[in-house]
Amino acid sequence: MKAKEIRAMSASELEKKLMELKKELFNLRFQHATNQLDNPQKLVDVKRDIARVKTIIREKAAD
């Protein structure tokens, strides 16, 4: 997910996307713990997406 795409979202959409990403991260961690995760890079990608969304939320709140 690109920062440009995230910036185009509204505040409520950002909150919704953040919750979806957190659920996805939980599921990926669970799969990783049970050795069912095929692509460990997916964990890193989801964490970065969460950081991007949080950064954009903070930027919008500062305005």
All heavy atoms as a GROMACS GRO file, in nm:
protein
  515
    1MET      N    1   0.085  -0.118   0.000
    1MET     CA    2   0.000   0.000   0.000
    1MET      C    3   0.089   0.124   0.000
    1MET      O    4   0.181   0.136   0.080
    1MET     CB    5  -0.088  -0.003   0.124
    1MET     CG    6  -0.183   0.110   0.133
    1MET     SD    7  -0.304   0.081   0.262
    1MET     CE    8  -0.446   0.067   0.159
    2LYS      N    9   0.057   0.214  -0.088
    2LYS     CA   10   0.137   0.336  -0.104
    2LYS      C   11   0.083   0.446  -0.014
    2LYS      O   12  -0.036   0.452   0.016
    2LYS     CB   13   0.131   0.384  -0.249
    2LYS     CG   14   0.179   0.284  -0.350
    2LYS     CD   15   0.328   0.286  -0.358
    2LYS     CE   16   0.374   0.193  -0.468
    2LYS     NZ   17   0.514   0.189  -0.483
    3ALA      N   18   0.172   0.536   0.028
    3ALA     CA   19   0.132   0.648   0.113
    3ALA      C   20   0.034   0.739   0.039
    3ALA      O   21  -0.056   0.797   0.101
    3ALA     CB   22   0.255   0.727   0.156
    4LYS      N   23   0.049   0.750  -0.092
    4LYS     CA   24  -0.040   0.834  -0.172
    4LYS      C   25  -0.184   0.782  -0.163
    4LYS      O   26  -0.279   0.860  -0.152
    4LYS     CB   27   0.007   0.835  -0.317
    4LYS     CG   28  -0.061   0.934  -0.404
    4LYS     CD   29   0.004   0.939  -0.541
    4LYS     CE   30  -0.052   1.051  -0.623
    4LYS     NZ   31   0.014   1.060  -0.755
    5GLU      N   32  -0.200   0.650  -0.167
    5GLU     CA   33  -0.333   0.589  -0.156
    5GLU      C   34  -0.392   0.615  -0.017
    5GLU      O   35  -0.511   0.640  -0.003
    5GLU     CB   36  -0.324   0.438  -0.178
    5GLU     CG   37  -0.277   0.397  -0.314
    5GLU     CD   38  -0.247   0.248  -0.323
    5GLU    OE1   39  -0.271   0.175  -0.224
    5GLU    OE2   40  -0.198   0.205  -0.427
    6ILE      N   41  -0.308   0.607   0.084
    6ILE     CA   42  -0.355   0.625   0.222
    6ILE      C   43  -0.396   0.770   0.245
    6ILE      O   44  -0.497   0.796   0.311
    6ILE     CB   45  -0.244   0.583   0.321
    6ILE    CG1   46  -0.210   0.435   0.302
    6ILE    CG2   47  -0.289   0.607   0.464
    6ILE    CD1   48  -0.089   0.391   0.378
    7ARG      N   49  -0.321   0.864   0.190
    7ARG     CA   50  -0.354   1.006   0.209
    7ARG      C   51  -0.488   1.042   0.147
    7ARG      O   52  -0.552   1.138   0.189
    7ARG     CB   53  -0.244   1.094   0.151
    7ARG     CG   54  -0.124   1.101   0.240
    7ARG     CD   55  -0.030   1.214   0.202
    7ARG     NE   56   0.076   1.224   0.301
    7ARG     CZ   57   0.193   1.164   0.292
    7ARG    NH1   58   0.220   1.087   0.189
    7ARG    NH2   59   0.283   1.179   0.388
    8ALA      N   60  -0.532   0.967   0.046
    8ALA     CA   61  -0.659   0.995  -0.021
    8ALA      C   62  -0.779   0.950   0.062
    8ALA      O   63  -0.892   0.989   0.034
    8ALA     CB   64  -0.661   0.926  -0.157
    9MET      N   65  -0.755   0.871   0.166
    9MET     CA   66  -0.864   0.819   0.250
    9MET      C   67  -0.909   0.923   0.352
    9MET      O   68  -0.832   1.009   0.393
    9MET     CB   69  -0.818   0.693   0.324
    9MET     CG   70  -0.787   0.577   0.239
    9MET     SD   71  -0.737   0.438   0.342
    9MET     CE   72  -0.709   0.313   0.221
   10SER      N   73  -1.034   0.909   0.394
   10SER     CA   74  -1.086   0.995   0.500
   10SER      C   75  -1.043   0.941   0.636
   10SER      O   76  -0.989   0.830   0.646
   10SER     CB   77  -1.239   1.002   0.493
   10SER     OG   78  -1.293   0.876   0.527
   11ALA      N   79  -1.068   1.018   0.741
   11ALA     CA   80  -1.028   0.977   0.876
   11ALA      C   81  -1.096   0.847   0.918
   11ALA      O   82  -1.034   0.758   0.976
   11ALA     CB   83  -1.057   1.087   0.976
   12SER      N   84  -1.224   0.833   0.888
   12SER     CA   85  -1.296   0.711   0.927
   12SER      C   86  -1.246   0.590   0.847
   12SER      O   87  -1.236   0.479   0.901
   12SER     CB   88  -1.446   0.729   0.907
   12SER     OG   89  -1.476   0.755   0.772
   13GLU      N   90  -1.213   0.612   0.721
   13GLU     CA   91  -1.158   0.503   0.640
   13GLU      C   92  -1.022   0.460   0.693
   13GLU      O   93  -0.989   0.340   0.693
   13GLU     CB   94  -1.145   0.545   0.494
   13GLU     CG   95  -1.276   0.560   0.420
   13GLU     CD   96  -1.258   0.614   0.280
   13GLU    OE1   97  -1.165   0.696   0.258
   13GLU    OE2   98  -1.338   0.577   0.194
   14LEU      N   99  -0.943   0.557   0.739
   14LEU     CA  100  -0.811   0.525   0.794
   14LEU      C  101  -0.824   0.441   0.921
   14LEU      O  102  -0.748   0.346   0.940
   14LEU     CB  103  -0.734   0.654   0.822
   14LEU     CG  104  -0.681   0.728   0.701
   14LEU    CD1  105  -0.627   0.864   0.742
   14LEU    CD2  106  -0.574   0.649   0.631
   15GLU      N  107  -0.917   0.478   1.007
   15GLU     CA  108  -0.938   0.401   1.130
   15GLU      C  109  -0.982   0.258   1.098
   15GLU      O  110  -0.936   0.162   1.160
   15GLU     CB  111  -1.042   0.469   1.219
   15GLU     CG  112  -0.996   0.601   1.277
   15GLU     CD  113  -0.880   0.589   1.374
   15GLU    OE1  114  -0.865   0.482   1.438
   15GLU    OE2  115  -0.802   0.684   1.384
   16LYS      N  116  -1.070   0.246   0.999
   16LYS     CA  117  -1.118   0.114   0.958
   16LYS      C  118  -1.004   0.031   0.901
   16LYS      O  119  -0.989  -0.087   0.934
   16LYS     CB  120  -1.230   0.131   0.854
   16LYS     CG  121  -1.297   0.004   0.813
   16LYS     CD  122  -1.411   0.032   0.717
   16LYS     CE  123  -1.474  -0.096   0.670
   16LYS     NZ  124  -1.581  -0.072   0.572
   17LYS      N  125  -0.922   0.093   0.817
   17LYS     CA  126  -0.808   0.023   0.757
   17LYS      C  127  -0.708  -0.019   0.864
   17LYS      O  128  -0.652  -0.129   0.858
   17LYS     CB  129  -0.740   0.116   0.655
   17LYS     CG  130  -0.630   0.052   0.578
   17LYS     CD  131  -0.683  -0.056   0.487
   17LYS     CE  132  -0.573  -0.114   0.402
   17LYS     NZ  133  -0.621  -0.227   0.322
   18LEU      N  134  -0.686   0.066   0.965
   18LEU     CA  135  -0.595   0.032   1.074
   18LEU      C  136  -0.643  -0.091   1.149
   18LEU      O  137  -0.564  -0.180   1.180
   18LEU     CB  138  -0.581   0.152   1.169
   18LEU     CG  139  -0.484   0.136   1.284
   18LEU    CD1  140  -0.342   0.111   1.232
   18LEU    CD2  141  -0.487   0.259   1.372
   19MET      N  142  -0.772  -0.098   1.176
   19MET     CA  143  -0.826  -0.214   1.245
   19MET      C  144  -0.810  -0.341   1.161
   19MET      O  145  -0.775  -0.447   1.213
   19MET     CB  146  -0.974  -0.192   1.281
   19MET     CG  147  -0.996  -0.084   1.385
   19MET     SD  148  -0.902  -0.109   1.537
   19MET     CE  149  -0.973  -0.261   1.594
   20GLU      N  150  -0.834  -0.330   1.030
   20GLU     CA  151  -0.817  -0.446   0.941
   20GLU      C  152  -0.673  -0.494   0.941
   20GLU      O  153  -0.647  -0.616   0.947
   20GLU     CB  154  -0.858  -0.409   0.798
   20GLU     CG  155  -1.005  -0.388   0.778
   20GLU     CD  156  -1.037  -0.334   0.638
   20GLU    OE1  157  -0.946  -0.332   0.552
   20GLU    OE2  158  -1.152  -0.295   0.617
   21LEU      N  159  -0.580  -0.400   0.935
   21LEU     CA  160  -0.438  -0.437   0.933
   21LEU      C  161  -0.395  -0.501   1.064
   21LEU      O  162  -0.316  -0.596   1.065
   21LEU     CB  163  -0.352  -0.314   0.903
   21LEU     CG  164  -0.357  -0.263   0.759
   21LEU    CD1  165  -0.290  -0.126   0.750
   21LEU    CD2  166  -0.291  -0.361   0.664
   22LYS      N  167  -0.447  -0.451   1.176
   22LYS     CA  168  -0.413  -0.511   1.305
   22LYS      C  169  -0.466  -0.653   1.316
   22LYS      O  170  -0.399  -0.742   1.370
   22LYS     CB  171  -0.466  -0.424   1.420
   22LYS     CG  172  -0.385  -0.299   1.442
   22LYS     CD  173  -0.432  -0.222   1.562
   22LYS     CE  174  -0.345  -0.101   1.588
   22LYS     NZ  175  -0.383  -0.032   1.711
   23LYS      N  176  -0.587  -0.677   1.264
   23LYS     CA  177  -0.642  -0.813   1.264
   23LYS      C  178  -0.558  -0.905   1.176
   23LYS      O  179  -0.531  -1.020   1.212
   23LYS     CB  180  -0.786  -0.812   1.214
   23LYS     CG  181  -0.884  -0.759   1.314
   23LYS     CD  182  -1.026  -0.762   1.260
   23LYS     CE  183  -1.122  -0.699   1.360
   23LYS     NZ  184  -1.260  -0.697   1.309
   24GLU      N  185  -0.517  -0.852   1.060
   24GLU     CA  186  -0.434  -0.931   0.970
   24GLU      C  187  -0.300  -0.964   1.035
   24GLU      O  188  -0.252  -1.078   1.025
   24GLU     CB  189  -0.412  -0.855   0.839
   24GLU     CG  190  -0.336  -0.934   0.736
   24GLU     CD  191  -0.319  -0.861   0.605
   24GLU    OE1  192  -0.376  -0.751   0.588
   24GLU    OE2  193  -0.246  -0.914   0.519
   25LEU      N  194  -0.241  -0.868   1.105
   25LEU     CA  195  -0.114  -0.892   1.173
   25LEU      C  196  -0.130  -0.999   1.281
   25LEU      O  197  -0.045  -1.088   1.295
   25LEU     CB  198  -0.062  -0.763   1.235
   25LEU     CG  199   0.071  -0.772   1.308
   25LEU    CD1  200   0.182  -0.817   1.214
   25LEU    CD2  201   0.107  -0.640   1.372
   26PHE      N  202  -0.240  -0.993   1.356
   26PHE     CA  203  -0.265  -1.095   1.458
   26PHE      C  204  -0.272  -1.234   1.394
   26PHE      O  205  -0.210  -1.329   1.444
   26PHE     CB  206  -0.395  -1.064   1.532
   26PHE     CG  207  -0.436  -1.173   1.628
   26PHE    CD1  208  -0.377  -1.184   1.751
   26PHE    CD2  209  -0.532  -1.265   1.592
   26PHE    CE1  210  -0.413  -1.284   1.840
   26PHE    CE2  211  -0.569  -1.366   1.679
   26PHE     CZ  212  -0.509  -1.376   1.803
   27ASN      N  213  -0.346  -1.244   1.284
   27ASN     CA  214  -0.360  -1.374   1.217
   27ASN      C  215  -0.226  -1.423   1.162
   27ASN      O  216  -0.196  -1.543   1.171
   27ASN     CB  217  -0.463  -1.364   1.104
   27ASN     CG  218  -0.604  -1.349   1.157
   27ASN    OD1  219  -0.634  -1.396   1.266
   27ASN    ND2  220  -0.688  -1.282   1.082
   28LEU      N  221  -0.146  -1.332   1.108
   28LEU     CA  222  -0.015  -1.371   1.057
   28LEU      C  223   0.077  -1.418   1.169
   28LEU      O  224   0.151  -1.515   1.154
   28LEU     CB  225   0.049  -1.255   0.981
   28LEU     CG  226  -0.013  -1.222   0.846
   28LEU    CD1  227   0.046  -1.092   0.792
   28LEU    CD2  228   0.007  -1.335   0.747
   29ARG      N  229   0.073  -1.349   1.283
   29ARG     CA  230   0.155  -1.391   1.397
   29ARG      C  231   0.112  -1.529   1.447
   29ARG      O  232   0.195  -1.612   1.485
   29ARG     CB  233   0.142  -1.290   1.511
   29ARG     CG  234   0.224  -1.167   1.489
   29ARG     CD  235   0.212  -1.075   1.609
   29ARG     NE  236   0.303  -0.962   1.597
   29ARG     CZ  237   0.288  -0.849   1.661
   29ARG    NH1  238   0.187  -0.832   1.744
   29ARG    NH2  239   0.374  -0.752   1.645
   30PHE      N  240  -0.018  -1.553   1.445
   30PHE     CA  241  -0.069  -1.683   1.487
   30PHE      C  242  -0.020  -1.792   1.391
   30PHE      O  243   0.025  -1.899   1.435
   30PHE     CB  244  -0.222  -1.678   1.491
   30PHE     CG  245  -0.284  -1.793   1.564
   30PHE    CD1  246  -0.299  -1.789   1.701
   30PHE    CD2  247  -0.326  -1.906   1.496
   30PHE    CE1  248  -0.356  -1.894   1.769
   30PHE    CE2  249  -0.383  -2.011   1.563
   30PHE     CZ  250  -0.398  -2.006   1.699
   31GLN      N  251  -0.027  -1.766   1.262
   31GLN     CA  252   0.022  -1.862   1.162
   31GLN      C  253   0.172  -1.885   1.178
   31GLN      O  254   0.219  -1.998   1.165
   31GLN     CB  255  -0.007  -1.812   1.021
   31GLN     CG  256  -0.152  -1.816   0.983
   31GLN     CD  257  -0.176  -1.759   0.844
   31GLN    OE1  258  -0.082  -1.718   0.776
   31GLN    NE2  259  -0.302  -1.753   0.804
   32HIS      N  260   0.245  -1.779   1.206
   32HIS     CA  261   0.390  -1.791   1.224
   32HIS      C  262   0.423  -1.877   1.345
   32HIS      O  263   0.515  -1.960   1.341
   32HIS     CB  264   0.451  -1.652   1.238
   32HIS     CG  265   0.600  -1.650   1.242
   32HIS    ND1  266   0.676  -1.689   1.136
   32HIS    CD2  267   0.686  -1.615   1.341
   32HIS    CE1  268   0.804  -1.679   1.169
   32HIS    NE2  269   0.812  -1.634   1.293
   33ALA      N  270   0.348  -1.860   1.451
   33ALA     CA  271   0.374  -1.936   1.574
   33ALA      C  272   0.344  -2.085   1.554
   33ALA      O  273   0.406  -2.170   1.618
   33ALA     CB  274   0.290  -1.880   1.688
   34THR      N  275   0.250  -2.117   1.467
   34THR     CA  276   0.213  -2.256   1.443
   34THR      C  277   0.281  -2.313   1.318
   34THR      O  278   0.241  -2.418   1.269
   34THR     CB  279   0.061  -2.271   1.430
   34THR    OG1  280   0.015  -2.189   1.323
   34THR    CG2  281  -0.009  -2.234   1.559
   35ASN      N  282   0.380  -2.243   1.267
   35ASN     CA  283   0.457  -2.284   1.149
   35ASN      C  284   0.371  -2.307   1.026
   35ASN      O  285   0.396  -2.397   0.946
   35ASN     CB  286   0.540  -2.410   1.179
   35ASN     CG  287   0.652  -2.382   1.274
   35ASN    OD1  288   0.708  -2.274   1.274
   35ASN    ND2  289   0.683  -2.479   1.359
   36GLN      N  290   0.268  -2.224   1.008
   36GLN     CA  291   0.183  -2.235   0.890
   36GLN      C  292   0.202  -2.115   0.796
   36GLN      O  293   0.138  -2.110   0.691
   36GLN     CB  294   0.036  -2.242   0.931
   36GLN     CG  295   0.002  -2.366   1.009
   36GLN     CD  296  -0.143  -2.368   1.055
   36GLN    OE1  297  -0.210  -2.266   1.052
   36GLN    NE2  298  -0.189  -2.484   1.097
   37LEU      N  299   0.288  -2.024   0.831
   37LEU     CA  300   0.309  -1.904   0.751
   37LEU      C  301   0.406  -1.935   0.636
   37LEU      O  302   0.518  -1.979   0.659
   37LEU     CB  303   0.365  -1.790   0.837
   37LEU     CG  304   0.380  -1.654   0.771
   37LEU    CD1  305   0.246  -1.604   0.721
   37LEU    CD2  306   0.440  -1.555   0.868
   38ASP      N  307   0.359  -1.914   0.513
   38ASP     CA  308   0.441  -1.944   0.396
   38ASP      C  309   0.541  -1.834   0.366
   38ASP      O  310   0.654  -1.860   0.328
   38ASP     CB  311   0.351  -1.965   0.272
   38ASP     CG  312   0.262  -2.087   0.287
   38ASP    OD1  313   0.303  -2.182   0.356
   38ASP    OD2  314   0.151  -2.085   0.230
   39ASN      N  315   0.499  -1.709   0.383
   39ASN     CA  316   0.584  -1.595   0.346
   39ASN      C  317   0.604  -1.503   0.467
   39ASN      O  318   0.520  -1.419   0.495
   39ASN     CB  319   0.518  -1.520   0.230
   39ASN     CG  320   0.603  -1.409   0.178
   39ASN    OD1  321   0.718  -1.392   0.219
   39ASN    ND2  322   0.549  -1.332   0.086
   40PRO      N  323   0.716  -1.517   0.537
   40PRO     CA  324   0.742  -1.433   0.655
   40PRO      C  325   0.753  -1.284   0.623
   40PRO      O  326   0.732  -1.200   0.709
   40PRO     CB  327   0.873  -1.486   0.711
   40PRO     CG  328   0.897  -1.615   0.646
   40PRO     CD  329   0.820  -1.616   0.519
   41GLN      N  330   0.785  -1.250   0.498
   41GLN     CA  331   0.795  -1.110   0.458
   41GLN      C  332   0.661  -1.040   0.472
   41GLN      O  333   0.654  -0.919   0.491
   41GLN     CB  334   0.846  -1.101   0.313
   41GLN     CG  335   0.867  -0.960   0.263
   41GLN     CD  336   0.973  -0.885   0.340
   41GLN    OE1  337   1.071  -0.943   0.386
   41GLN    NE2  338   0.955  -0.756   0.354
   42LYS      N  339   0.552  -1.115   0.467
   42LYS     CA  340   0.418  -1.058   0.481
   42LYS      C  341   0.402  -0.989   0.617
   42LYS      O  342   0.336  -0.885   0.626
   42LYS     CB  343   0.315  -1.169   0.464
   42LYS     CG  344   0.174  -1.125   0.463
   42LYS     CD  345   0.125  -1.116   0.321
   42LYS     CE  346  -0.025  -1.098   0.323
   42LYS     NZ  347  -0.066  -0.980   0.254
   43LEU      N  348   0.464  -1.045   0.721
   43LEU     CA  349   0.461  -0.982   0.854
   43LEU      C  350   0.523  -0.842   0.849
   43LEU      O  351   0.466  -0.746   0.902
   43LEU     CB  352   0.541  -1.066   0.955
   43LEU     CG  353   0.470  -1.182   1.020
   43LEU    CD1  354   0.570  -1.269   1.094
   43LEU    CD2  355   0.365  -1.134   1.114
   44VAL      N  356   0.636  -0.830   0.785
   44VAL     CA  357   0.706  -0.702   0.774
   44VAL      C  358   0.623  -0.602   0.696
   44VAL      O  359   0.611  -0.485   0.735
   44VAL     CB  360   0.845  -0.723   0.709
   44VAL    CG1  361   0.915  -0.590   0.687
   44VAL    CG2  362   0.930  -0.816   0.792
   45ASP      N  363   0.564  -0.649   0.586
   45ASP     CA  364   0.483  -0.561   0.501
   45ASP      C  365   0.362  -0.506   0.576
   45ASP      O  366   0.331  -0.387   0.565
   45ASP     CB  367   0.437  -0.634   0.376
   45ASP     CG  368   0.552  -0.671   0.284
   45ASP    OD1  369   0.659  -0.609   0.295
   45ASP    OD2  370   0.534  -0.763   0.201
   46VAL      N  371   0.296  -0.590   0.653
   46VAL     CA  372   0.177  -0.546   0.727
   46VAL      C  373   0.217  -0.448   0.836
   46VAL      O  374   0.149  -0.347   0.858
   46VAL     CB  375   0.100  -0.667   0.784
   46VAL    CG1  376  -0.011  -0.622   0.877
   46VAL    CG2  377   0.043  -0.752   0.672
   47LYS      N  378   0.328  -0.473   0.904
   47LYS     CA  379   0.376  -0.380   1.007
   47LYS      C  380   0.406  -0.243   0.947
   47LYS      O  381   0.374  -0.140   1.006
   47LYS     CB  382   0.502  -0.435   1.076
   47LYS     CG  383   0.475  -0.548   1.171
   47LYS     CD  384   0.606  -0.593   1.234
   47LYS     CE  385   0.587  -0.712   1.322
   47LYS     NZ  386   0.715  -0.757   1.381
   48ARG      N  387   0.466  -0.241   0.829
   48ARG     CA  388   0.497  -0.114   0.763
   48ARG      C  389   0.369  -0.042   0.722
   48ARG      O  390   0.361   0.081   0.732
   48ARG     CB  391   0.586  -0.138   0.642
   48ARG     CG  392   0.727  -0.169   0.682
   48ARG     CD  393   0.817  -0.181   0.562
   48ARG     NE  394   0.954  -0.214   0.606
   48ARG     CZ  395   1.045  -0.267   0.530
   48ARG    NH1  396   1.019  -0.294   0.403
   48ARG    NH2  397   1.164  -0.294   0.577
   49ASP      N  398   0.271  -0.118   0.674
   49ASP     CA  399   0.143  -0.056   0.637
   49ASP      C  400   0.076   0.006   0.758
   49ASP      O  401   0.019   0.115   0.750
   49ASP     CB  402   0.050  -0.158   0.571
   49ASP     CG  403   0.091  -0.190   0.428
   49ASP    OD1  404   0.169  -0.113   0.369
   49ASP    OD2  405   0.043  -0.293   0.375
   50ILE      N  406   0.083  -0.062   0.872
   50ILE     CA  407   0.025  -0.008   0.996
   50ILE      C  408   0.096   0.122   1.032
   50ILE      O  409   0.032   0.221   1.068
   50ILE     CB  410   0.036  -0.111   1.111
   50ILE    CG1  411  -0.061  -0.227   1.086
   50ILE    CG2  412   0.009  -0.046   1.246
   50ILE    CD1  413  -0.046  -0.343   1.182
   51ALA      N  414   0.228   0.124   1.021
   51ALA     CA  415   0.304   0.245   1.052
   51ALA      C  416   0.267   0.359   0.958
   51ALA      O  417   0.252   0.474   1.002
   51ALA     CB  418   0.453   0.215   1.044
   52ARG      N  419   0.250   0.328   0.831
   52ARG     CA  420   0.211   0.431   0.735
   52ARG      C  421   0.075   0.490   0.770
   52ARG      O  422   0.057   0.612   0.768
   52ARG     CB  423   0.206   0.372   0.594
   52ARG     CG  424   0.339   0.352   0.531
   52ARG     CD  425   0.325   0.311   0.385
   52ARG     NE  426   0.455   0.277   0.332
   52ARG     CZ  427   0.493   0.152   0.301
   52ARG    NH1  428   0.410   0.052   0.314
   52ARG    NH2  429   0.614   0.131   0.255
   53VAL      N  430  -0.021   0.403   0.800
   53VAL     CA  431  -0.156   0.450   0.832
   53VAL      C  432  -0.153   0.536   0.958
   53VAL      O  433  -0.212   0.644   0.962
   53VAL     CB  434  -0.254   0.331   0.848
   53VAL    CG1  435  -0.386   0.378   0.905
   53VAL    CG2  436  -0.275   0.262   0.714
   54LYS      N  437  -0.080   0.492   1.060
   54LYS     CA  438  -0.071   0.570   1.184
   54LYS      C  439  -0.006   0.705   1.160
   54LYS      O  440  -0.047   0.806   1.218
   54LYS     CB  441   0.008   0.492   1.290
   54LYS     CG  442  -0.069   0.381   1.354
   54LYS     CD  443   0.014   0.317   1.464
   54LYS     CE  444  -0.066   0.218   1.545
   54LYS     NZ  445   0.012   0.164   1.656
   55THR      N  446   0.096   0.709   1.073
   55THR     CA  447   0.163   0.835   1.042
   55THR      C  448   0.068   0.932   0.974
   55THR      O  449   0.062   1.050   1.009
   55THR     CB  450   0.285   0.808   0.951
   55THR    OG1  451   0.374   0.719   1.019
   55THR    CG2  452   0.357   0.937   0.917
   56ILE      N  453  -0.009   0.883   0.878
   56ILE     CA  454  -0.103   0.968   0.805
   56ILE      C  455  -0.213   1.017   0.900
   56ILE      O  456  -0.254   1.135   0.895
   56ILE     CB  457  -0.165   0.895   0.685
   56ILE    CG1  458  -0.056   0.843   0.591
   56ILE    CG2  459  -0.263   0.984   0.611
   56ILE    CD1  460   0.031   0.948   0.529
   57ILE      N  461  -0.261   0.931   0.989
   57ILE     CA  462  -0.362   0.971   1.087
   57ILE      C  463  -0.307   1.086   1.173
   57ILE      O  464  -0.374   1.185   1.197
   57ILE     CB  465  -0.407   0.853   1.175
   57ILE    CG1  466  -0.489   0.754   1.093
   57ILE    CG2  467  -0.485   0.900   1.296
   57ILE    CD1  468  -0.521   0.624   1.165
   58ARG      N  469  -0.184   1.072   1.217
   58ARG     CA  470  -0.122   1.176   1.299
   58ARG      C  471  -0.103   1.305   1.222
   58ARG      O  472  -0.126   1.414   1.275
   58ARG     CB  473   0.011   1.126   1.354
   58ARG     CG  474   0.076   1.227   1.444
   58ARG     CD  475   0.172   1.159   1.537
   58ARG     NE  476   0.246   1.258   1.611
   58ARG     CZ  477   0.222   1.287   1.738
   58ARG    NH1  478   0.128   1.224   1.803
   58ARG    NH2  479   0.293   1.378   1.799
   59GLU      N  480  -0.063   1.295   1.095
   59GLU     CA  481  -0.047   1.415   1.012
   59GLU      C  482  -0.180   1.489   0.997
   59GLU      O  483  -0.185   1.611   1.005
   59GLU     CB  484   0.005   1.377   0.874
   59GLU     CG  485   0.151   1.342   0.869
   59GLU     CD  486   0.195   1.297   0.731
   59GLU    OE1  487   0.113   1.292   0.637
   59GLU    OE2  488   0.316   1.267   0.716
   60LYS      N  489  -0.287   1.413   0.974
   60LYS     CA  490  -0.418   1.475   0.956
   60LYS      C  491  -0.468   1.537   1.085
   60LYS      O  492  -0.537   1.638   1.084
   60LYS     CB  493  -0.518   1.373   0.902
   60LYS     CG  494  -0.491   1.338   0.757
   60LYS     CD  495  -0.602   1.257   0.698
   60LYS     CE  496  -0.570   1.232   0.552
   60LYS     NZ  497  -0.688   1.207   0.473
   61ALA      N  498  -0.433   1.477   1.199
   61ALA     CA  499  -0.475   1.529   1.328
   61ALA      C  500  -0.401   1.660   1.360
   61ALA      O  501  -0.455   1.747   1.428
   61ALA     CB  502  -0.451   1.426   1.438
   62ALA      N  503  -0.279   1.673   1.313
   62ALA     CA  504  -0.200   1.792   1.340
   62ALA      C  505  -0.250   1.914   1.261
   62ALA      O  506  -0.227   2.028   1.301
   62ALA     CB  507  -0.054   1.767   1.305
   63ASP      N  508  -0.321   1.888   1.152
   63ASP     CA  509  -0.370   1.999   1.069
   63ASP      C  510  -0.487   2.070   1.128
   63ASP      O  511  -0.550   2.059   1.214
   63ASP     CB  512  -0.411   1.948   0.931
   63ASP     CG  513  -0.290   1.911   0.847
   63ASP    OD1  514  -0.180   1.956   0.881
   63ASP    OD2  515  -0.310   1.837   0.751
   0.00000   0.00000   0.00000
